[in-house]
């Protein structure tokens, strides 16, 4: 853990010195005495906090309330530091049962301690508006107005204190346990290809290989591996969907997505407008592009494993890790020095784990940990151009999390819709920088095609995921869904979104089962589409030479969770409530497809 591994070689022989992270800035290891001491201190402080404030919040002066919130923030940050370490330690190798047990133990300690603090937000929400306004006239309490605002939107859905406590404590033996089962099942998944057992991450990477036979073999192997686990994965999905339906019913959420929209601080009608705009543009986006790509491949329809294949007739460039680092930091620097300055320590200080390893969490993320430390980034780097944009995406998150950290532990968190803005904007900066340096028509076509495919994966595919979730959660109310029915819904939304130029094979019906967002964060997925379209609109403003755009953008990142999307977009003259806002974002993708068609 934390060391730099030996030089790896890509399939093309390009050397890539791939880093692993160093979690020592959190704790030295699972047996670090400081970790156990942090839990003990937090337990004592939580009990003292409960004794000092429970039942008294409405009677406090503004100064006393501000002091109480600051104490609560301090305890929560210390606990979150321990929990973050456990989550990152587990992500290094989710197939290791000892790491799984360690994470579960820490989660149980966390829940047992925070049940002492649970009263605080519940009681805050019961304070009369007039009383709270008076308390917030004092600067110490006024500092936390944005956090109080965001807590109080959940007032209509709050249950009795004892019920909230039971739900909180039982989560470790309920929802969290099912999530752990899902993670460990996929981490241990091994599928044979060419006589070698491959991990999920390996298989997904192989499905972008230049060799069509490798793509086909990887896809079929993955389908077979998922089929072997489909009863279990369907049980996890059904159980968590039912668990959510029960809790939503008691909390009086009108639809399965209502809680997510509140947490994202976005109105239902804004999300509906986004989804409608993208679904109505399926033909102009995915259907049209994949027809074009099928023509390039000389076929009427692409097999589903060719959807992200590199274009035929040339070599796809590979990037060493050093080249990827330079590409991303240079693009960030050209936009604004602050972005590069904040991003640089991720490379130099060991805050990135990019090594593909058996058991390691597939995919990519940037974990914010706590403001007093720094984020950590995980990805699986193979040297493809898509890996470079993934690095830019996660560094966008990381820079955002660092800049927002100055708001403190309670107000640094950004709604998912806005959190994806910085990451997608980072991707766009890197793509535009690379494209500017390419004059060869074939290379330009390859770059444009890769970018369009990334955007379709972010916009069309994620809204198809959203529709799959919506249909599953609605149908689950009437009874458990069989694996066959889940596969039917999956096929339905995939055919509708991707269009007739993609040919699906029978094993593809199992591919819904490895998508982690369905399990970890129901209805998270529309945030990607929200972020992509928002970034397209932002980037169009940037390209017009909008006065002080860069400063406004940095200010937006620094705001963290203190402001909603209406306020944050106002300096740029944008309004996500306007249906034309989303259409303008989609027109950017249409324009790139136009350019590809013109290139032939």
Residue pairs with C-beta under 8 A, 6 or more apart in sequence:
1 20
1 21
1 22
1 23
1 29
1 89
1 92
2 20
2 21
2 22
2 23
2 24
2 350
3 20
4 17
4 19
4 20
5 18
5 19
5 20
5 355
7 15
7 16
7 17
8 15
8 16
8 17
8 18
8 355
9 15
9 16
10 16
10 318
10 382
10 383
11 209
12 315
12 318
12 383
14 318
14 319
14 320
14 383
15 320
16 319
16 320
16 321
16 381
16 383
17 320
17 321
17 322
18 321
18 354
18 355
18 356
18 381
19 321
19 347
19 350
19 352
19 353
19 354
19 355
20 350
20 353
20 354
20 355
21 88
21 350
21 351
21 352
21 353
21 376
21 377
21 378
22 349
22 350
22 351
23 85
23 88
23 89
23 376
25 349
25 373
25 374
26 81
26 84
26 85
26 88
26 369
26 373
27 34
27 35
27 82
27 85
28 34
30 86
30 89
30 102
35 82
35 85
38 78
38 79
38 81
38 82
39 79
39 82
39 109
39 113
41 78
42 75
42 78
42 79
42 82
42 113
43 113
43 116
45 71
45 75
46 75
46 113
46 114
46 116
46 117
47 116
49 68
49 71
49 72
49 75
49 116
49 117
49 120
50 116
50 117
50 119
52 68
53 60
53 68
53 119
53 120
54 119
54 123
55 123
57 65
57 68
57 120
57 123
57 124
57 127
58 123
58 126
58 127
58 128
58 131
60 68
60 135
61 135
61 138
62 134
62 135
62 136
62 137
62 138
62 140
62 141
62 142
63 138
63 140
63 141
65 135
65 136
65 138
65 140
65 141
66 138
66 139
66 140
66 141
66 142
66 143
66 144
67 140
68 120
69 141
69 144
69 147
69 410
70 140
72 117
72 120
72 410
73 408
73 409
73 410
74 409
75 117
76 114
76 117
76 409
76 410
77 370
77 371
77 372
77 409
79 110
79 113
79 114
80 369
80 370
80 409
81 369
81 370
81 372
81 373
82 106
82 109
82 110
83 106
83 107
83 110
84 367
84 369
84 370
84 373
85 106
86 102
86 103
86 106
86 107
87 103
87 367
88 367
88 369
88 376
88 378
89 99
89 102
89 103
90 99
90 100
90 102
90 103
90 183
91 360
91 361
91 378
92 99
92 353
92 357
92 359
92 360
92 361
93 99
93 187
93 357
93 358
93 359
93 360
94 100
94 183
94 184
94 186
94 187
94 359
94 360
94 361
95 184
95 187
95 188
95 358
95 359
96 359
97 184
100 180
100 184
103 180
104 172
104 176
104 177
104 180
107 172
107 176
108 172
111 168
111 169
111 171
111 172
112 169
114 168
115 165
115 168
115 169
118 161
118 164
118 165
118 168
119 161
121 151
122 158
122 161
122 164
124 132
124 148
124 151
124 152
125 151
125 152
125 154
125 155
125 158
126 155
127 135
132 148
135 141
136 142
136 144
136 145
136 148
144 410
144 411
146 411
146 561
146 562
146 563
147 410
147 411
147 561
150 265
150 561
153 262
153 265
154 262
156 252
157 251
157 252
157 253
157 259
157 262
158 164
158 251
159 167
159 250
159 251
163 250
167 247
174 243
175 240
175 243
178 236
178 239
178 240
178 243
178 519
179 240
179 519
179 520
181 232
181 236
182 233
182 236
182 516
182 519
183 361
183 516
185 229
185 232
185 233
186 200
186 362
186 514
186 516
187 200
187 359
187 360
187 361
188 359
189 199
189 200
189 225
189 226
189 229
190 197
190 198
190 199
190 225
191 197
191 198
191 203
191 221
191 222
191 224
191 225
192 198
192 221
193 203
193 206
193 214
193 217
193 218
193 221
194 217
198 206
198 218
198 221
199 356
199 358
199 359
199 362
200 222
200 362
200 514
201 356
201 360
201 362
201 363
201 380
202 218
202 356
203 218
203 219
203 221
203 222
203 225
204 218
204 222
204 362
205 356
205 380
205 382
205 384
206 214
206 215
206 217
206 218
207 215
207 218
207 219
207 222
207 305
207 308
208 215
208 308
208 309
208 310
208 384
208 386
209 215
209 218
209 309
210 309
210 310
210 315
210 316
212 306
212 309
215 305
215 306
215 309
216 303
216 305
218 305
219 303
219 304
219 305
219 505
219 507
219 508
220 505
220 507
222 507
222 511
222 514
223 505
223 506
223 507
223 508
223 510
223 511
224 507
226 233
226 507
226 510
226 511
226 513
226 514
227 507
227 510
229 513
230 483
230 510
230 513
231 483
233 483
233 513
233 514
234 481
234 482
234 483
234 486
234 513
236 519
237 472
237 481
237 486
237 513
237 518
237 519
238 476
238 480
238 481
240 519
240 522
241 472
241 473
241 476
241 522
242 476
242 480
244 256
244 473
244 522
245 256
245 473
245 476
245 477
248 256
248 258
248 259
251 259
253 259
255 268
256 469
256 470
256 473
256 474
256 522
256 523
257 268
257 271
257 470
257 523
258 268
260 416
260 521
260 522
260 523
260 524
261 267
261 268
261 271
263 415
263 416
264 415
264 416
264 417
264 527
265 415
265 417
265 564
265 565
266 415
266 417
266 530
266 565
266 576
267 577
269 577
270 576
270 577
271 526
271 530
273 577
273 579
273 582
274 463
274 526
274 529
274 530
274 533
274 582
275 463
275 466
275 467
275 526
277 533
277 579
277 582
277 583
277 586
278 285
278 459
278 460
278 463
278 529
278 533
278 582
278 586
279 463
279 467
279 497
281 583
281 586
281 590
282 460
282 496
282 497
282 499
283 499
284 586
284 590
285 456
285 459
285 460
285 586
285 589
285 590
285 593
286 456
286 460
286 497
286 498
286 499
287 498
287 499
287 500
287 501
288 593
289 452
289 453
289 456
289 593
289 596
290 302
290 307
290 498
290 499
290 501
290 502
291 499
291 501
292 593
292 596
292 597
293 302
293 306
293 311
293 449
293 501
294 300
294 301
294 302
294 501
296 311
296 312
297 306
297 309
297 312
298 312
300 501
301 500
301 501
301 502
301 503
302 309
302 501
302 502
302 503
303 502
303 503
303 505
304 502
304 503
304 504
304 505
304 508
307 453
307 498
307 502
308 386
308 453
308 457
310 316
310 446
310 450
311 445
311 446
311 449
313 442
314 442
314 443
314 446
316 384
316 385
316 446
317 385
317 443
318 383
318 384
319 327
319 383
319 384
319 385
319 387
319 388
320 383
321 354
321 381
321 383
324 381
324 383
324 387
324 388
324 391
325 347
325 391
327 388
327 430
327 433
327 434
328 343
328 388
328 391
328 392
328 395
328 426
328 430
329 340
329 343
329 344
329 347
330 340
330 433
331 392
331 429
331 430
331 432
331 433
331 434
332 339
332 340
332 343
332 395
332 399
332 426
332 429
333 339
333 340
334 429
334 433
335 429
335 550
336 550
336 553
336 554
338 403
338 554
339 399
339 426
339 554
342 398
342 399
342 402
342 403
343 395
343 398
343 399
345 351
345 374
346 352
346 375
346 377
346 395
346 398
349 374
351 374
351 375
351 376
351 377
351 398
352 376
352 377
352 378
352 379
353 360
353 376
353 377
353 378
353 379
354 377
354 378
354 379
354 380
354 381
354 391
355 380
355 381
356 380
356 381
356 382
360 378
360 380
361 378
362 380
362 516
363 379
363 380
363 516
364 377
364 378
364 379
364 380
364 390
364 393
364 394
365 377
365 378
365 394
365 397
366 375
366 376
366 377
366 378
366 394
366 395
366 397
366 398
366 401
366 423
367 375
367 376
367 377
367 378
368 375
368 401
368 405
368 412
368 413
369 375
369 376
370 409
371 405
371 406
371 407
371 408
371 409
371 412
374 402
374 405
375 397
375 398
375 401
375 402
377 394
377 395
377 397
377 398
378 394
379 387
379 390
379 391
379 394
380 387
381 387
381 390
381 391
385 434
385 447
385 450
386 450
386 454
388 430
389 427
389 430
389 431
389 450
389 451
389 454
392 426
392 427
392 429
392 430
393 423
393 424
393 426
393 427
394 423
395 426
396 422
396 423
396 424
396 425
396 426
396 427
397 419
397 422
397 423
397 426
399 422
399 426
399 557
400 414
400 419
400 422
400 423
400 557
401 412
403 554
403 557
403 558
403 560
404 412
404 413
404 414
404 557
404 558
404 559
404 560
404 561
405 412
405 560
406 412
406 558
406 560
407 558
407 559
407 560
407 561
407 562
411 560
411 561
411 562
412 560
412 561
413 560
413 561
414 560
414 561
415 561
415 564
415 565
416 521
416 524
416 527
417 527
417 530
417 531
417 534
417 565
418 531
418 565
418 568
419 527
419 531
420 527
420 528
420 530
420 531
420 532
421 531
421 534
421 535
421 538
421 556
422 557
423 531
424 458
424 528
424 531
424 532
424 534
424 535
425 535
425 538
425 539
425 553
427 454
428 535
428 536
428 539
431 447
431 451
434 447
435 444
435 447
435 448
435 451
438 444
438 447
441 599
444 599
445 596
445 599
445 600
448 592
448 595
448 596
448 599
449 596
451 592
452 589
452 592
452 593
452 596
455 532
455 589
455 592
456 589
458 528
458 529
458 531
458 532
459 528
459 529
459 532
459 533
459 586
459 589
460 497
460 498
461 497
461 498
462 525
462 526
462 528
462 529
463 497
463 525
463 526
463 529
464 493
464 494
464 496
464 497
464 498
465 493
465 515
465 517
465 518
465 525
466 523
466 525
466 526
466 529
467 493
467 496
467 497
468 489
468 490
468 493
468 512
468 518
469 518
469 522
469 523
469 525
470 523
471 489
471 492
471 493
472 481
472 486
472 489
473 522
475 481
475 485
475 489
481 489
483 510
486 512
486 513
487 509
487 510
487 512
488 509
489 512
490 508
490 509
490 511
490 512
491 504
491 508
491 509
494 502
494 504
494 508
495 502
495 504
512 518
517 524
517 525
530 576
532 585
533 581
533 582
533 585
533 586
534 565
534 569
534 574
534 576
534 585
535 585
536 584
536 585
536 586
536 587
536 588
536 589
537 574
537 581
537 584
537 585
538 553
538 572
538 574
539 588
540 584
540 588
541 549
541 572
541 573
541 574
542 549
542 553
546 572
546 573
549 572
552 571
552 572
555 571
556 568
556 571
559 568
565 576
566 575
566 576
566 577
569 575
569 576
574 581
575 581
576 582
